[in-house]
């Protein structure tokens, strides 16, 4: 499929062959989902990211950075986000133009709509002064800002992360953004792949609750009251953000592991009640063999909000 060529000015200002290659690849893959409308937007985003990854490699010459895989992953996430954001508006445009479309098949009529109607009005539809264009511009700007911030934090914490992982970080191989809700100007959880296959979870918010919950489970384990000790994921808390160890879903191998899993799940149910947890959906619990792990403690310890002010200084932390 031939897509409209970018202007000479745009090409001259964005001479990033890798970004252009990935942009073309993603646009062709998303043909049929309004992908070509975002060609210029996507290329600008990828080119900017490519520049920042280049700076990372220059500042960390010992780090092998798989720029292609990272740009492909983040570009795919952005495109999915933009299509979801704009699809209802574009479908409305398609409905209004339906009587004028040329072609004997649905595919041919879609291509006619894309080239003769949607792409012809792209600049007007996505102009930042319009409501839709403002949403698109904001989404791209926030996504880019959040990605650049993550890169800076990764670089700042490089040595700390090596100690956290217990091994030198020789390569940054992939970068997968969580495709759920974004908070605080486009920030989202991300999973970085380093050293070929090792994964590291980045969280753009405070991990204070994880630190408290980890201390609580350790204290409970040390009392000897539990027949099977609990386990909480290790975290590296860095104030308003942090890093967490990655665990994958893994089924129990036998009946003994299944029994241990259920025992620990029962203990976690009690602890979530004790910590005044108000929301713990199933996707925030990782079933890793015989050890269920809570990967998001954001809604735990809500009772702390009732203790602020004069009382907070006199209350025992476990209370």
C-alpha positions as CSV (number, residue, x, y, z in Angstrom):
1,X,0.0,0.0,0.0
2,X,1.4,3.4,-0.9
3,X,0.9,6.1,1.7
4,X,1.1,9.8,1.2
5,X,4.7,11.0,1.2
6,X,5.8,13.4,4.0
7,X,6.8,16.9,2.9
8,X,10.4,17.6,2.1
9,X,10.6,19.9,5.1
10,X,9.5,17.2,7.4
11,X,11.8,14.6,5.9
12,X,14.7,17.1,6.1
13,X,14.0,17.8,9.8
14,X,13.6,14.2,10.7
15,X,16.4,12.4,8.9
16,X,16.3,9.4,11.2
17,X,16.5,6.3,9.0
18,X,15.7,3.8,11.8
19,X,12.7,5.8,13.0
20,X,11.4,6.2,9.5
21,X,11.8,2.4,8.9
22,X,9.9,1.6,12.1
23,X,7.3,4.2,11.3
24,X,6.6,2.7,7.9
25,X,6.5,-0.8,9.4
26,X,3.9,0.2,12.0
27,X,1.8,2.2,9.6
28,X,1.7,-0.7,7.1
29,X,0.8,-3.2,9.9
30,X,-2.1,-1.0,11.0
31,X,-3.5,-0.4,7.6
32,X,-7.3,-0.7,8.1
33,X,-7.2,1.1,11.5
34,X,-6.6,4.7,10.4
35,X,-2.8,4.2,11.0
36,X,-1.6,6.4,8.1
37,X,-3.3,9.4,9.6
38,X,-0.7,9.4,12.4
39,X,2.4,9.0,10.1
40,X,3.9,12.4,10.7
41,X,3.0,12.4,14.5
42,X,4.5,8.9,14.9
43,X,7.7,9.8,13.1
44,X,8.3,12.9,15.2
45,X,7.8,10.9,18.4
46,X,10.1,8.1,17.3
47,X,12.8,10.5,16.1
48,X,12.8,12.3,19.4
49,X,13.1,9.0,21.3
50,X,15.9,7.9,19.0
51,X,17.8,11.0,19.9
52,X,17.5,10.4,23.6
53,X,18.5,6.7,23.3
54,X,21.6,7.9,21.4
55,X,22.4,10.2,24.3
56,X,22.0,7.3,26.7
57,X,24.5,5.2,24.7
58,X,27.0,8.1,24.6
59,X,26.7,8.6,28.4
60,X,26.8,4.8,29.1
61,X,29.2,3.5,26.5
62,X,29.3,0.1,28.3
63,X,25.6,-0.4,27.7
64,X,24.4,-2.1,24.6
65,X,21.0,-0.5,23.7
66,X,18.6,-2.3,21.3
67,X,17.2,0.9,19.9
68,X,15.2,-0.8,17.2
69,X,13.3,-3.1,19.6
70,X,12.6,-0.2,22.0
71,X,11.3,2.1,19.3
72,X,9.2,-0.6,17.8
73,X,7.6,-1.4,21.2
74,X,7.0,2.2,22.3
75,X,5.8,3.2,18.8
76,X,3.3,0.3,18.8
77,X,2.0,1.4,22.2
78,X,1.6,5.0,21.1
79,X,-0.2,4.0,17.9
80,X,-2.6,1.8,19.8
81,X,-3.3,4.7,22.2
82,X,-3.9,7.2,19.4
83,X,-6.2,4.9,17.4
84,X,-8.2,4.3,20.5
85,X,-8.4,8.0,21.2
86,X,-9.5,9.0,17.7
87,X,-11.5,6.0,16.4
88,X,-14.9,7.2,17.3
89,X,-14.4,10.6,15.7
90,X,-13.0,8.9,12.5
91,X,-15.9,6.5,12.4
92,X,-18.2,9.4,12.6
93,X,-16.4,10.9,9.6
94,X,-16.7,7.6,7.8
95,X,-20.4,7.5,8.4
96,X,-20.9,11.0,7.1
97,X,-19.0,10.2,4.0
98,X,-20.5,6.7,3.4
99,X,-22.7,7.8,0.5
100,X,-19.8,9.3,-1.4
101,X,-17.3,6.4,-1.2
102,X,-16.1,4.7,-4.3
103,X,-15.2,1.0,-4.6
104,X,-16.8,-2.5,-5.0
105,X,-15.5,-3.9,-1.7
106,X,-15.4,-2.7,1.9
107,X,-11.7,-2.6,1.7
108,X,-11.7,-0.5,-1.5
109,X,-14.3,1.9,0.1
110,X,-12.1,2.2,3.2
111,X,-9.1,3.1,1.1
112,X,-11.2,5.7,-0.8
113,X,-12.3,7.2,2.6
114,X,-8.8,7.2,3.9
115,X,-7.1,8.9,1.0
116,X,-9.9,11.1,-0.4
117,X,-11.5,12.2,2.9
118,X,-9.6,11.5,6.1
119,X,-6.0,12.2,5.0
120,X,-7.2,15.1,3.0
121,X,-8.6,16.6,6.2
122,X,-5.9,15.3,8.5
123,X,-4.4,18.7,9.2
124,X,-7.7,20.3,10.1
125,X,-8.9,17.3,12.2
126,X,-5.6,17.1,14.2
127,X,-4.8,20.8,14.5
128,X,-3.9,21.4,18.1
129,X,-6.5,24.2,18.3
130,X,-9.3,21.6,17.8
131,X,-10.5,19.4,20.6
132,X,-9.4,16.2,19.0
133,X,-6.1,17.7,17.9
134,X,-5.5,19.0,21.4
135,X,-6.1,15.5,22.9
136,X,-3.7,14.0,20.4
137,X,-1.0,16.6,20.9
138,X,-1.3,16.2,24.7
139,X,-1.2,12.4,24.5
140,X,2.0,12.4,22.4
141,X,3.7,15.1,24.5
142,X,2.9,13.3,27.8
143,X,4.1,9.9,26.4
144,X,7.3,11.4,25.2
145,X,7.9,13.3,28.5
146,X,7.3,10.2,30.5
147,X,9.6,8.1,28.4
148,X,12.4,10.7,28.6
149,X,11.9,10.9,32.3
150,X,12.2,7.1,32.6
151,X,15.5,7.1,30.6
152,X,16.9,9.8,32.9
153,X,16.0,7.9,36.0
154,X,17.4,4.7,34.6
155,X,20.7,6.4,34.0
156,X,20.7,8.1,37.4
157,X,20.0,4.8,39.1
158,X,22.3,2.7,37.0
159,X,24.7,1.6,39.8
160,X,21.8,1.2,42.3
161,X,20.0,-1.1,39.8
162,X,23.1,-3.2,39.3
163,X,23.2,-3.8,43.0
164,X,19.5,-4.4,43.1
165,X,19.8,-7.0,40.4
166,X,23.0,-8.4,41.7
167,X,24.8,-8.2,38.4
168,X,26.2,-5.6,36.0
169,X,23.7,-4.2,33.4
170,X,25.3,-4.9,30.1
171,X,22.3,-4.3,27.8
172,X,18.9,-2.6,27.5
173,X,17.1,-4.9,25.2
174,X,13.4,-4.0,25.3
175,X,10.9,-1.6,26.9
176,X,7.3,-2.6,27.3
177,X,4.8,0.0,28.5
178,X,1.7,-1.1,30.4
179,X,-1.3,-0.4,28.2
180,X,-3.7,0.2,31.0
181,X,-4.6,3.6,32.5
182,X,-2.1,6.4,32.5
183,X,-1.7,8.7,35.4
184,X,0.0,11.9,36.3
185,X,0.6,13.3,32.8
186,X,1.0,10.1,30.8
187,X,3.1,8.1,33.2
188,X,2.7,4.4,33.3
189,X,4.3,1.2,34.6
190,X,7.0,-0.1,32.3
191,X,8.9,-3.4,32.1
192,X,12.5,-3.1,30.9
193,X,14.4,-6.2,29.6
194,X,18.1,-6.1,30.5
195,X,20.9,-8.5,29.9
196,X,19.0,-10.4,27.3
197,X,16.2,-11.8,29.3
198,X,16.1,-10.3,32.8
199,X,13.2,-8.0,33.5
200,X,12.9,-5.0,35.7
201,X,9.6,-3.2,36.6
202,X,9.6,0.6,36.7
203,X,6.8,2.3,38.6
204,X,6.4,6.1,38.2
205,X,4.9,6.6,41.7
206,X,5.9,6.2,45.3
207,X,6.6,2.6,46.6
208,X,6.1,3.6,50.2
209,X,3.3,1.1,50.6
210,X,5.4,-1.7,49.2
211,X,8.1,-0.9,51.8
212,X,5.6,-0.9,54.6
213,X,3.9,-4.1,53.3
214,X,7.3,-5.8,52.9
215,X,8.2,-4.9,56.5
216,X,4.8,-6.2,57.7
217,X,5.3,-9.6,56.0
218,X,8.9,-9.9,57.3
219,X,7.7,-9.1,60.8
220,X,4.9,-11.7,60.5
221,X,7.3,-14.3,59.2
222,X,9.7,-13.7,62.1
223,X,7.0,-14.3,64.7
224,X,6.9,-18.0,63.6
225,X,3.1,-17.8,63.6
226,X,2.8,-18.9,59.9
227,X,3.2,-22.5,58.8
228,X,4.4,-21.2,55.4
229,X,6.2,-17.9,55.2
230,X,5.0,-15.1,53.0
231,X,7.0,-13.4,50.3
232,X,6.7,-9.9,49.0
233,X,8.4,-8.6,45.9
234,X,11.7,-6.7,46.4
235,X,11.6,-3.0,45.6
236,X,14.0,-0.2,45.2
237,X,12.1,2.9,46.5
238,X,13.3,6.2,45.0
239,X,10.9,8.7,46.5
240,X,8.3,9.6,43.9
241,X,9.1,6.5,41.8
242,X,10.8,3.2,42.2
243,X,11.8,-0.2,40.8
244,X,10.4,-3.6,41.5
245,X,11.5,-7.1,40.8
246,X,9.6,-8.9,38.0
247,X,7.8,-12.2,38.5
248,X,5.9,-14.2,35.9
249,X,2.8,-16.2,36.2
250,X,3.7,-19.9,36.8
251,X,1.3,-22.8,37.7
252,X,1.8,-24.9,40.7
253,X,3.8,-28.1,40.0
254,X,2.0,-30.4,42.5
255,X,-0.6,-30.7,45.2
256,X,1.8,-29.5,47.9
257,X,2.6,-26.2,46.0
258,X,-1.2,-25.7,45.5
259,X,-1.8,-26.2,49.2
260,X,0.9,-23.7,50.0
261,X,-0.5,-21.2,47.5
262,X,-4.0,-21.4,49.1
263,X,-2.5,-21.0,52.6
264,X,-0.6,-17.9,51.6
265,X,-3.6,-16.5,49.7
266,X,-5.6,-16.8,52.9
267,X,-2.9,-15.0,54.9
268,X,-2.9,-12.2,52.2
269,X,-6.7,-11.9,52.4
270,X,-6.3,-11.2,56.1
271,X,-3.4,-8.7,55.6
272,X,-5.4,-6.8,52.9
273,X,-8.2,-6.5,55.4
274,X,-5.8,-5.4,58.2
275,X,-4.2,-2.8,55.9
276,X,-7.6,-1.4,54.9
277,X,-7.1,-2.2,51.3
278,X,-10.0,-0.9,49.2
279,X,-9.2,-2.2,45.7
280,X,-7.1,-5.3,44.7
281,X,-8.2,-6.6,41.3
282,X,-7.0,-10.0,40.1
283,X,-4.5,-8.5,37.7
284,X,-2.6,-7.1,40.7
285,X,-2.0,-10.6,42.1
286,X,0.6,-12.7,40.3
287,X,0.3,-16.5,40.8
288,X,3.9,-17.5,40.8
289,X,4.0,-21.2,41.7
290,X,3.2,-21.6,45.4
291,X,3.7,-17.9,46.2
292,X,1.0,-15.4,45.3
293,X,2.5,-12.0,45.0
294,X,0.8,-8.6,45.3
295,X,2.3,-6.3,42.6
296,X,0.3,-3.2,43.4
297,X,-0.2,-2.0,47.0
298,X,-1.4,1.5,46.1
299,X,-4.8,1.0,47.9
300,X,-3.3,-0.5,51.0
301,X,-2.9,1.3,54.3
302,X,-5.7,3.7,53.6
303,X,-6.1,4.0,57.4
304,X,-3.0,6.3,57.3
305,X,-5.2,9.1,55.9
306,X,-7.2,9.1,59.1
307,X,-4.1,9.5,61.2
308,X,-2.7,12.6,59.7
309,X,-2.2,15.7,61.8
310,X,-1.6,15.8,65.5
311,X,-2.1,12.1,66.0
312,X,0.4,10.8,63.4
313,X,3.5,11.5,65.5
314,X,2.2,9.5,68.4
315,X,0.9,6.5,66.6
316,X,2.9,3.3,66.3
317,X,3.5,2.6,62.6
318,X,2.0,-0.9,62.9
319,X,-1.1,0.6,64.4
